[in-house]
Amino acid sequence: MNEENIREKLSKTLSEDPSNYSKILELSSKLASFDKDNVRFSVDAGVIDRLGTELVARQETAVSELVKNSYDADARIVTLKFEDSDSIGGTLVIDDDGLGMTKEQLVNGFMRISSTDKLRNPLSERYNRKRSGQKGIGRFAVQRLGEKLTITTQTKESEKALELTIEWKKYKGDIDLVNITNKIISVEKQKEEGTTLKIDSLRDRWSQAAIKRIYRYVSAIIQPFPLSELKEENDNDSEEIEEKDLIDPGFKTIFKKVEDSNEIIIADESKMIYDHALAEIEGWIGSNGLGIYSIVSERLNLEEYGEIGNDPDDNSIPFSELKKVRFKAYYYIYNVGLIPKMHETSIKKLSKTSGGIRLYRNGFRVLPYGEPGNDWLKLDLSMTKRSLLPSHNNYNFFGFVEISDKDKTFNETSSREGLVENEALIQLQNFVYRTILSGIIKIAEVRNVKIVSGQKKDGKVWEKIEVRIKDIAHTLEALDFELEKEEGNIQVKRKRRKKIQKLKKDIEKVAELQKEETSKMIKEKSMLRVLSSVGITIGQFIHEVRDYVINMESDVKFLLEKLRSDAVLTERLLILDKNITTFKSYTSYFDNVISQNVVRELIPIEIQNRAEYFWKSIHGDAIKSDITFNIPTRNGAYLYTRPMHPSEWSSILFNLYTNAKKAIKRTKGSGEIKIECGLENNSIFLEFSDTGDGISEENEEKIFEEFFTTTSPNTLDEIDESNEITGTGLGLKIVKDIVSNYRGSIQVVSAKEGFNTCIRIEVPQATDKELDDYGL
């Protein structure tokens, strides 16, 4: 079709069918191709498929990105329902109660590739959440998951909902992206606000284990306890709170699977967290002002109720300032076999960031109570004093306190950080603290655990004792407040205040000294871990060296016997030269590891460079072992981790390599290893994949436990007879300890296409200040 024909058709369409925008756009694009003086970029529709595959390689990553999009949309609850997902071709429905999208947001946000909305607006509209989804990856995550997408979305202000259907098979190569259309229609609203994604013809199977992995993957943004009750709708006396001032009520996810028309909950906070609590401790204020509590534990067959008064020595004295107060705490004890191993690791990890007791007032979160490092109930302090021995640190609990405060007994400070330190807050702290410790003591009695030092044993049973639980020691500010109410002349009060101010300064000095000592201890602990990791590395190295030495001895013997055969001699000399070259690169790698330990300084590590150096040293051994091991793949630039010790990554990579090598050898065939590095959500990641015999679901958590191994020999004779690398069961445990020490994570994730195992490590990205400090 020539230029004249196209002009004629375009003119006819504009006059006879002006609403046919697709035809007009198609003809305009064709007409533009005749512009000889100017050229324009065009986009092949196949880019959608390629980007979906390259940006979102794993199915769990794809779903987690969509969950994060619900979080970014200020949803409080998102439900994921997998239907007929045991085989390829099922359906996934993701439903949230977020803000929803207007037509403009749908067109210029979701349908616009490389939208800059999250860059321009890094905080969410309603709750000021720091947006966690990757910029613009959501649409590709959907394409990665299934062949068809139906979006139904509505905002609070809209009268109708919008429905958009996209069939990804349209996006094939050799078609201009701009010429593919997707119809948006108006339908009746399904709910007040929110978005529903229906993804048909799923490209992957979804087992229960894979669904649980998504929950763990997004656990960083999940609030691990129920949402606080919202304010009553008819509460006319309550103050109006502008939307910008709303405090985030939290975010919950529920994962369901439909089997034989029955909905089964696979993962939510109950199944993944609460159901594994040793006990639930609950307390509330009765109509008489006394505290009432319950301690319930199905595992211990315990159900007990009691009362607590404002005076530790007299339970009949009511809490004068407390009225509508209720709290609940889920109690966990780690490392003693009370939590299933497959859940204990994730619960314990979550407790470090989300453990403790959070506080809600009139349905909204009050910060900083329950944040990491906040000890408003003095549980960590009590544990440090060791006056009560059973575990009761903040990370032993997931819980919340709810206050209905219409009379404004509790008021926020002027900075809006916390509540004013008054009698009501002091009574609240004492009520919750003493109730929790009463529960801990009762649980310890039932478990026959020692409660206090000096307690005697009667045979195998600890003697019964009465423990008086004191009120929490007042802060200096609260003490000053109490003393100010006492009688006394101005001079006495002035002297007392000077003493309190001096005491404050002394405490600050002690805290500073304690901080310095803690820093020293952390450094020493880090060095001990480095040395232990080097020891493991050397142990693995010895096994590897023996294999090379045997080969070289065999070659030398052969040369002595066949010295007169020039052709054979030349061939064997070449093999010997190759073995020696590989051996030298192998030993130089470990020589460098040992040399690094002379330096104590931690520095940011460019993970791709470190991985490539490892590959350069080791790929010769991989070839000898019939393993394809190409240069590591880089996904991003400037991949610097937070300051670490260089030899730690040497240990990490070598442990992963030897484990992969053993797994491939068990398949009795050739294999492949792949390393990928990149940046995701302010974390540097490294994924180590192999085609070995895989890791069973029940061992995914166990492999990171000390002394767990599948390759240890039974006798010393077996060690001497075997030429294989044997397992100590410490390698991956040390790797996990290294990673955890830097607030990172390591886990088994779904394998990439063509591989059977993938281990993913994430470490926080170096800050700009850290890079500046090291001149990087």
C-alpha positions in Angstrom: 0.0 0.0 0.0 1.5 3.3 -1.1 1.4 6.6 0.7 -1.5 8.0 -1.4 -3.7 5.0 -0.6 -3.0 5.3 3.1 -3.8 9.1 3.1 -7.1 8.3 1.3 -8.1 5.6 3.8 -7.2 7.8 6.8 -9.2 10.7 5.4 -12.2 8.4 4.8 -12.0 6.9 8.3 -11.8 10.3 9.9 -15.0 11.4 8.1 -17.1 8.2 8.2 -15.9 6.5 11.3 -14.2 9.1 13.6 -14.6 6.9 16.7 -12.6 4.1 15.3 -9.4 5.2 17.1 -7.6 1.9 16.6 -7.9 2.2 12.8 -6.9 5.9 12.8 -3.9 5.1 15.0 -2.9 2.2 12.7 -3.1 4.3 9.5 -1.3 7.2 11.1 1.6 4.9 12.1 1.8 3.6 8.6 1.7 7.1 7.1 4.5 8.2 9.5 6.8 5.5 8.0 6.9 7.5 4.7 8.6 10.4 6.6 12.1 10.3 5.0 13.6 13.1 7.0 12.6 12.0 10.5 12.7 8.6 12.3 10.7 7.5 15.4 11.1 4.8 18.0 8.6 2.0 17.8 7.9 -0.8 20.2 7.4 -4.4 19.2 4.5 -6.0 21.2 6.7 -9.0 22.0 8.6 -6.9 24.5 5.8 -7.5 27.0 6.5 -11.3 26.9 10.3 -10.8 27.1 10.1 -8.3 30.0 7.7 -10.5 31.9 10.1 -13.4 31.6 13.3 -11.4 32.4 12.0 -9.1 35.1 10.0 -11.7 37.0 11.7 -15.1 36.6 10.1 -16.8 39.6 6.4 -17.3 40.1 6.6 -16.4 43.9 8.2 -13.1 43.0 5.4 -12.3 40.6 2.7 -12.9 43.1 4.5 -11.1 45.9 4.8 -8.0 43.6 1.0 -8.0 43.2 0.6 -8.3 47.0 2.9 -5.4 47.4 0.9 -3.4 44.9 -2.2 -3.9 47.2 -0.1 -2.7 50.2 1.0 0.4 48.2 -2.7 1.0 47.4 -3.4 1.3 51.2 -5.3 -2.0 51.4 -5.8 -3.4 54.9 -6.7 -6.9 53.7 -5.7 -8.8 50.5 -7.1 -12.2 49.7 -5.5 -14.6 47.2 -7.5 -17.5 46.0 -5.9 -20.3 43.9 -8.4 -22.4 41.9 -7.6 -25.6 40.1 -3.9 -24.7 40.6 -2.5 -28.2 41.1 -2.0 -28.3 37.4 -1.1 -25.7 34.8 -4.1 -23.7 33.6 -5.8 -22.7 36.9 -7.1 -19.4 38.1 -5.8 -16.9 40.6 -8.0 -14.1 42.1 -6.4 -11.3 44.1 -8.9 -9.1 45.9 -8.0 -6.1 48.1 -9.8 -3.3 49.9 -7.4 -0.6 48.9 -8.1 2.8 47.3 -8.8 1.4 43.9 -8.0 3.2 40.6 -9.7 5.9 38.6 -9.8 5.6 34.8 -6.9 8.0 34.6 -4.8 6.0 37.1 -5.6 2.8 35.2 -4.7 4.2 31.8 -1.7 6.3 32.8 -0.5 4.1 35.6 -1.1 0.4 35.1 -1.3 0.6 31.2 1.8 2.9 30.9 5.1 1.1 30.7 7.8 2.6 32.9 5.3 4.8 34.8 7.1 7.2 37.2 4.2 7.5 39.7 6.1 5.6 42.5 9.2 7.7 41.9 7.2 11.0 42.1 5.0 9.7 45.0 7.2 7.4 47.2 4.6 7.4 50.0 1.1 6.0 49.8 -1.9 8.4 49.7 -3.9 7.4 52.8 -1.5 5.8 55.3 1.8 7.3 54.1 3.3 3.8 53.7 6.7 3.7 52.1 5.8 2.0 48.8 7.4 -1.5 48.6 6.5 -2.6 45.1 9.1 -2.3 42.3 8.5 0.5 39.9 6.3 -0.7 37.1 6.9 -4.4 37.5 3.3 -5.3 38.5 1.9 -5.5 34.9 4.8 -7.8 33.9 4.2 -9.9 37.1 0.6 -10.5 35.9 1.8 -11.5 32.4 4.3 -13.9 33.9 1.6 -15.6 35.9 -1.2 -16.3 33.4 -2.5 -15.8 29.8 -5.5 -13.6 30.6 -6.1 -10.8 33.1 -9.4 -9.2 34.2 -9.1 -6.1 36.4 -12.2 -4.8 38.3 -11.5 -1.6 40.3 -13.5 1.1 42.1 -12.8 4.1 44.2 -14.8 5.4 47.1 -16.0 8.4 45.1 -17.0 6.5 41.9 -20.5 5.5 41.1 -19.4 2.6 38.9 -16.6 0.1 38.8 -14.2 -0.2 35.8 -13.4 -3.5 34.2 -10.4 -4.1 31.9 -9.6 -7.3 30.2 -6.2 -8.1 28.7 -5.3 -11.2 26.7 -1.5 -11.5 26.7 -1.4 -13.8 23.7 -2.2 -10.6 21.6 1.2 -9.3 22.5 3.2 -11.2 19.9 6.2 -10.2 17.9 6.1 -8.2 14.7 3.1 -6.2 15.9 3.5 -2.5 17.0 2.6 -2.3 20.6 0.5 0.9 20.1 -1.9 -1.0 17.7 -3.1 -3.5 20.3 -6.2 -2.4 22.2 -7.8 -3.5 25.4 -11.4 -2.5 26.2 -12.4 -0.7 29.4 -16.1 -0.9 30.4 -18.2 0.4 33.3 -19.9 -2.2 35.6 -21.8 -2.2 38.9 -19.5 -1.7 41.9 -18.6 -4.9 43.8 -17.7 -3.0 47.0 -17.0 0.5 48.2 -13.4 0.6 47.1 -10.6 -1.7 46.1 -9.3 -3.8 43.2 -9.7 -7.4 42.1 -7.3 -9.1 39.7 -8.5 -12.3 38.0 -5.7 -14.2 36.3 -6.8 -17.1 34.1 -4.9 -19.9 32.5 -2.0 -19.9 35.0 1.4 -20.8 33.5 2.6 -22.7 36.7 1.4 -25.3 39.1 0.9 -24.0 42.7 1.5 -26.4 45.5 0.7 -25.6 49.1 4.5 -25.2 49.8 4.8 -22.6 47.0 1.9 -20.7 48.3 3.4 -20.7 51.9 6.6 -19.4 50.4 4.9 -16.3 49.1 3.6 -15.6 52.6 7.1 -15.8 54.0 8.4 -13.7 51.1 6.1 -10.7 51.9 6.2 -11.2 55.7 8.2 -8.0 56.0 5.1 -5.9 55.3 2.6 -8.1 57.0 1.3 -7.1 60.4 1.4 -10.3 62.4 -1.7 -9.8 64.5 -5.3 -8.8 64.0 -6.3 -5.3 63.0 -7.5 -3.1 65.8 -11.2 -2.5 65.9 -12.1 0.6 63.9 -13.9 3.6 65.5 -17.6 3.2 65.9 -19.5 4.8 63.1 -22.0 6.5 65.5 -19.2 7.9 67.7 -20.4 11.6 67.3 -18.1 12.7 70.2 -14.9 11.5 68.5 -12.7 14.0 66.9 -12.6 14.1 63.1 -9.3 12.7 61.8 -8.2 13.9 58.4 -7.2 11.2 56.0 -3.6 12.4 55.9 -3.4 12.0 59.7 -4.7 8.4 59.7 -2.4 5.9 61.4 -1.7 2.8 59.4 -4.0 0.0 60.8 -1.8 -2.7 59.4 -1.9 -5.1 56.4 -3.1 -8.7 56.4 -2.9 -11.3 53.6 -5.0 -14.5 53.3 -4.0 -17.2 50.9 -6.7 -19.7 49.9 -6.8 -22.8 47.7 -10.0 -24.1 46.1 -10.1 -27.9 46.1 -13.3 -29.8 45.1 -15.3 -26.6 45.4 -14.1 -26.2 49.0 -12.1 -23.1 50.1 -9.1 -24.1 52.2 -7.0 -21.4 54.0 -3.3 -22.3 53.2 -1.6 -19.3 54.8 -2.6 -16.4 57.0 -1.4 -15.0 60.3 -3.3 -17.9 62.2 -1.8 -20.8 60.2 1.7 -19.3 59.8 2.0 -17.6 63.3 -0.8 -17.8 65.9 -1.5 -21.5 65.6 2.1 -22.2 66.7 2.0 -20.0 69.8 2.6 -21.9 73.1 -0.1 -19.8 74.8 -2.4 -16.9 74.5 -2.5 -14.3 77.3 -5.5 -12.0 77.3 -6.5 -9.2 79.7 -9.2 -6.6 80.1 -10.6 -4.1 82.6 -13.9 -5.2 84.2 -16.8 -2.9 85.1 -15.4 -2.7 88.7 -12.0 -1.4 87.5 -10.1 -4.6 88.3 -8.0 -6.3 85.7 -9.2 -9.7 84.5 -6.9 -12.1 82.6 -6.9 -15.5 81.0 -4.1 -17.8 80.1 -5.0 -20.5 77.5 -2.7 -23.2 76.1 -4.0 -26.2 74.3 -0.6 -27.7 74.1 -0.2 -27.5 77.9 -3.9 -28.3 78.6 -4.0 -25.0 80.5 -6.9 -22.6 80.9 -6.8 -20.2 83.8 -8.4 -17.0 84.8 -7.5 -14.4 87.5 -7.7 -10.8 88.7 -5.2 -8.1 89.1 -5.6 -4.9 91.0 -3.7 -1.6 90.9 -1.7 -2.4 94.0 0.6 -5.5 93.6 -0.1 -6.4 97.2 -3.9 -5.9 97.1 -5.9 -7.2 94.2 -9.1 -5.5 95.4 -7.9 -2.0 94.6 -9.1 -1.0 91.1 -7.3 0.7 88.3 -8.8 4.2 88.7 -7.7 5.6 85.3 -8.4 2.5 83.1 -11.8 1.8 81.6 -12.2 0.3 78.1 -8.8 -1.5 77.8 -8.1 -4.9 76.3 -5.0 -6.7 75.2 -3.9 -10.0 73.8 -0.4 -11.5 73.5 0.7 -14.7 71.7 3.6 -16.3 73.6 6.4 -18.2 71.9 9.5 -20.0 73.3 12.2 -20.7 70.7 14.8 -23.4 70.2 13.2 -26.0 72.6 11.1 -27.9 70.2 7.8 -26.1 71.0 7.4 -24.7 67.4 7.5 -26.9 64.3 10.9 -26.4 62.6 9.4 -25.5 59.2 7.6 -22.5 60.9 10.1 -21.6 63.7 12.7 -20.0 61.5 10.2 -17.6 59.8 8.4 -16.8 63.1 11.6 -16.1 64.9 12.8 -13.9 62.1 9.6 -11.9 62.0 9.7 -11.5 65.8 13.0 -9.5 65.4 11.1 -6.8 63.4 7.5 -7.1 64.5 7.6 -8.8 67.9 6.4 -7.1 71.1 3.2 -5.5 72.2 1.8 -2.7 70.0 -0.7 0.0 71.2 -3.9 1.2 69.5 -5.9 4.1 70.7 -9.5 4.6 69.3 -8.6 2.1 66.5 -5.4 3.7 65.4 -1.8 2.7 65.9 0.2 4.8 68.4 3.9 4.9 67.7 6.6 4.0 68.9 5.1 1.4 71.2 6.0 -2.1 69.9 8.5 -0.9 67.3 11.9 -2.7 67.2 14.0 -1.5 70.1 11.0 0.0 72.0 10.7 -1.6 75.4 7.6 0.4 76.8 6.6 -2.6 79.0 10.1 -3.1 80.2 10.0 -6.8 79.2 13.6 -6.8 77.8 14.8 -5.0 80.9 13.1 -7.5 83.2 14.7 -10.4 81.3 18.1 -8.7 81.7 17.7 -8.4 85.4 17.0 -12.2 85.6 14.7 -11.8 88.6 12.3 -14.1 86.6 14.1 -16.8 84.6 11.4 -18.0 82.0 11.8 -16.3 78.6 9.8 -13.1 78.3 11.6 -10.7 76.0 9.7 -8.6 73.5 10.5 -11.0 70.7 8.7 -13.8 72.6 5.4 -12.1 71.9 3.2 -10.9 69.1 0.4 -8.8 70.7 -1.6 -5.6 70.9 -3.3 -3.4 73.4 -6.6 -1.6 72.4 -7.8 1.5 74.2 -11.2 3.1 73.7 -10.6 6.6 74.9 -13.5 8.9 74.2 -12.8 10.9 77.3 -9.2 11.6 76.1 -7.6 10.2 79.3 -4.6 9.3 77.0 -3.2 12.1 74.9 -0.4 12.2 72.4 2.6 14.3 73.0 3.1 17.5 71.0 5.5 15.7 68.7 2.9 12.9 68.2 5.5 10.3 69.2 3.9 8.4 72.1 1.5 9.3 74.8 1.8 11.9 77.6 3.4 10.2 80.7 0.5 10.5 83.1 -1.2 8.3 85.8 -3.3 6.5 83.1 -0.4 5.4 81.1 1.5 4.3 84.1 -1.5 2.2 85.2 -1.8 0.7 81.7 1.9 -0.3 81.7 1.6 -1.9 85.1 -1.6 -3.7 84.2 -0.2 -5.3 81.0 3.3 -6.0 82.4 2.0 -7.7 85.6 -0.6 -9.7 83.7 1.9 -11.0 81.1 4.4 -12.0 83.9 1.6 -13.7 85.8 0.9 -15.7 82.7 4.6 -16.5 82.1 4.9 -17.8 85.7 1.9 -20.0 85.4 3.1 -21.5 82.1 6.6 -22.2 83.6 4.9 -24.0 86.5 2.9 -26.3 84.1 6.1 -26.9 82.1 8.1 -27.6 85.3 10.6 -24.9 84.4 12.7 -23.1 87.0 11.1 -19.6 87.7 13.6 -17.9 90.1 17.2 -18.4 91.2 17.4 -20.3 94.5 14.3 -22.4 93.7 14.6 -26.0 95.0 13.8 -29.2 93.3 11.6 -31.8 94.9 12.8 -34.9 93.1 12.2 -34.0 89.4 9.7 -31.3 90.1 10.5 -27.7 91.0 9.0 -26.6 94.3 5.9 -24.4 94.3 6.7 -20.7 95.1 4.8 -17.5 95.4 6.3 -14.7 93.3 5.4 -11.1 93.9 5.4 -9.1 90.7 6.2 -5.5 91.3 5.0 -2.6 89.2 7.3 -1.4 86.4 9.9 1.1 87.7 8.8 4.6 86.8 10.9 6.5 84.2 12.7 9.5 85.6 10.1 11.8 84.0 7.3 9.9 85.7 9.2 9.9 89.0 9.6 13.7 88.7 5.9 14.0 87.9 5.0 12.0 91.1 7.5 13.9 93.3 6.1 17.2 92.0 2.7 16.3 93.5 4.2 15.8 97.0 4.3 18.6 99.5 7.5 20.5 100.2 9.0 23.9 99.9 10.4 25.3 96.6 14.0 24.9 97.8 13.5 21.2 98.5 11.9 20.7 95.1 14.7 22.6 93.4 17.4 20.5 95.0 15.5 17.3 94.1 15.2 18.4 90.5 18.9 19.1 90.3 19.7 15.6 91.5 17.3 14.1 89.0 19.0 16.1 86.2 22.4 14.9 87.3 21.1 11.3 87.4 19.8 11.7 83.9 23.3 12.8 82.7 25.0 9.9 84.5 22.6 7.5 82.9 23.3 8.9 79.5 27.0 8.5 80.1 26.5 4.8 81.2 24.3 4.3 78.1 27.1 5.7 75.8 29.7 3.4 77.5 27.4 0.5 77.1 27.0 1.3 73.4 30.8 1.3 73.0 31.2 -2.0 74.7 28.4 -3.5 72.6 30.1 -2.3 69.5 33.4 -4.0 70.6 31.6 -7.2 71.4 29.9 -7.3 68.0 33.3 -6.8 66.3 34.9 -9.6 68.3 31.9 -11.9 67.6 32.2 -11.0 63.9 35.9 -12.0 63.9 35.2 -15.3 65.6 32.6 -16.1 63.0 35.0 -15.2 60.2 37.6 -17.5 61.7 35.2 -20.3 62.1 34.0 -19.9 58.5 37.6 -20.0 57.2 38.1 -23.2 59.2 35.1 -24.8 57.4 36.5 -23.5 54.0 39.9 -25.0 54.6 38.3 -28.3 55.6 36.5 -28.4 52.2 39.7 -27.3 50.5 41.7 -30.3 51.9 39.2 -32.7 50.3 39.4 -31.0 47.0 43.2 -30.9 47.0 43.4 -34.6 47.7 41.6 -35.2 44.4 44.0 -33.1 42.4 47.1 -34.6 44.1 45.9 -38.2 43.2 45.4 -37.2 39.6 48.8 -35.5 39.3 50.6 -38.5 41.0 48.9 -40.8 38.4 50.0 -38.6 35.6 53.6 -38.6 36.8 53.6 -42.4 37.2 52.3 -42.8 33.7 54.9 -40.5 32.2 57.7 -42.5 33.8 56.3 -45.7 32.3 55.6 -44.2 28.8 58.6 -41.9 28.4 59.5 -43.3 25.0 56.0 -42.8 23.4 56.2 -39.2 22.2 52.6 -38.8 21.0 51.1 -40.2 24.2 53.7 -38.3 26.3 52.6 -35.0 24.7 48.9 -35.6 25.3 49.5 -36.5 28.9 51.8 -33.5 29.5 49.0 -31.2 28.2 46.5 -32.8 30.6 49.0 -32.5 33.5 49.6 -28.9 32.6 45.9 -28.2 32.6 45.5 -29.9 36.0 48.3 -27.9 37.5 47.0 -24.6 36.1 43.6 -25.3 37.6 45.2 -26.4 40.8 47.2 -23.1 41.0 44.1 -21.0 40.5 42.2 -23.0 43.0 45.0 -22.6 45.7 45.4 -18.9 44.9 41.7 -18.4 45.7 42.2 -19.9 49.1 45.5 -18.1 49.6 43.6 -14.9 49.0 40.8 -15.9 51.5 43.4 -16.5 54.2 45.2 -13.3 53.5 42.0 -11.3 53.8 41.7 -12.4 57.4 44.7 -10.3 58.4 42.5 -7.2 57.7 39.8 -6.6 60.3 38.1 -3.8 58.5 34.6 -4.3 57.1 34.0 -2.8 53.7 31.0 -2.6 51.2 31.3 -5.6 48.9 30.4 -5.3 45.1 28.7 -8.6 45.0 28.9 -9.1 41.2 32.7 -8.6 41.2 33.0 -11.0 44.1 31.0 -13.6 42.3 33.0 -13.2 39.1 36.3 -13.6 41.0 34.9 -16.8 42.6 33.8 -18.0 39.2 37.2 -17.3 37.6 38.9 -19.3 40.3 36.5 -22.2 40.3 35.1 -22.7 36.8 38.1 -24.9 35.9 37.1 -27.3 38.6 33.5 -27.2 37.4 34.6 -28.2 33.9 36.6 -31.1 35.3 33.5 -32.2 37.2 31.4 -32.1 34.0 29.5 -29.0 35.3 28.5 -26.1 33.1 29.2 -22.9 35.1 29.0 -19.7 33.1 30.1 -16.3 34.3 27.6 -14.9 36.9 24.7 -12.8 35.5 24.4 -9.2 36.5 21.0 -7.6 37.0 21.9 -4.0 37.8 24.9 -1.8 38.4 26.8 -0.7 41.6 25.7 -3.7 43.6 27.4 -2.8 46.9 26.3 -4.5 50.1 26.5 -2.9 53.5 30.1 -3.2 55.0 31.1 -6.9 55.4 34.3 -8.9 55.7 35.6 -10.0 52.2 36.3 -13.5 53.3 32.8 -14.0 54.5 31.6 -14.0 50.8 34.4 -16.3 49.9 33.0 -18.8 52.5 29.4 -18.3 51.4 30.1 -18.9 47.7 32.4 -21.9 48.3 29.8 -23.6 50.6 27.1 -23.1 48.0 29.3 -24.4 45.3 30.4 -27.6 47.1 26.8 -28.3 48.1 25.7 -27.9 44.5 28.6 -30.1 43.3 27.6 -32.9 45.7 23.9 -32.6 44.6 24.9 -32.8 40.9 27.2 -35.8 41.6 24.2 -37.7 43.2 22.3 -37.4 39.9 25.2 -39.5 38.3 25.2 -37.1 35.2 26.4 -33.8 34.0 25.0 -30.6 35.6 24.8 -26.8 35.5 25.3 -24.1 38.1 24.2 -20.5 37.7 24.7 -17.4 39.8 22.6 -14.2 39.4 23.2 -10.9 41.3 21.0 -7.9 41.4 19.2 -5.2 43.4 15.6 -5.5 44.6 13.8 -3.4 47.2 17.0 -1.8 48.6 18.5 -5.2 49.1 21.4 -6.8 47.1 20.5 -10.4 46.2 22.5 -13.4 45.0 20.7 -16.5 43.6 22.6 -19.7 43.4 20.9 -22.3 41.2 21.9 -25.9 40.3 20.6 -29.0 38.5 21.3 -31.4 41.3 18.9 -33.8 43.0 17.0 -30.9 44.7 16.0 -30.3 48.3 12.8 -31.9 49.6 10.2 -29.7 51.1 10.7 -31.0 54.6 14.4 -30.2 54.4 14.1 -26.6 53.1 14.4 -25.2 56.6 16.6 -28.0 58.1 19.5 -27.4 55.7 20.3 -24.2 57.6 20.5 -26.0 61.0 23.8 -27.0 62.6 25.0 -30.5 62.0 22.2 -31.3 59.5 23.8 -33.1 56.5 23.0 -35.8 54.0 26.6 -36.6 53.2 28.4 -37.5 56.4 30.1 -40.9 56.5 29.4 -43.3 59.4 33.0 -44.3 60.2 36.6 -43.0 59.9 37.3 -45.9 57.5 34.7 -44.6 55.2 36.4 -41.2 55.2 39.7 -42.8 54.2 38.1 -44.9 51.4 35.9 -42.1 50.0 37.2 -39.5 47.6 34.0 -37.5 47.9 33.5 -34.2 49.8 31.8 -35.1 53.1 29.5 -32.9 55.0 30.0 -31.4 58.4 26.5 -30.0 58.7 28.0 -26.6 59.6 28.5 -24.9 56.2 25.0 -23.6 55.5 24.5 -22.8 59.3 27.6 -20.5 59.2 26.4 -19.0 55.9 23.0 -18.3 57.5 24.7 -16.8 60.6 26.9 -14.5 58.3 23.9 -13.3 56.4 21.6 -12.9 59.5 24.3 -10.8 61.2 24.0 -8.2 58.5 20.1 -8.2 58.8 19.9 -10.2 55.6 18.0 -13.4 54.7 18.7 -16.8 53.1 16.1 -19.2 51.9 15.3 -21.9 49.4 13.0 -20.4 46.7 11.3 -22.0 43.7 13.8 -23.2 41.2 14.2 -21.3 37.9 13.3 -23.1 34.6 15.9 -25.8 33.9 17.2 -26.0 37.5 16.1 -28.1 40.5 17.4 -25.9 43.4 17.7 -22.1 44.0 19.0 -20.5 47.1 18.5 -16.8 47.4 20.5 -14.5 49.7 19.5 -10.9 50.4 21.7 -8.4 52.2 20.9 -4.7 52.7 22.3 -2.3 50.1 25.1 0.0 51.2 23.8 3.5 52.1 25.1 6.6 50.3 26.9 7.5 53.5 28.7 4.2 53.7 29.8 4.4 50.1 31.1 8.0 50.7 32.9 6.8 53.9 34.8 4.2 51.9 35.3 6.5 48.8 33.1 4.3 46.6 
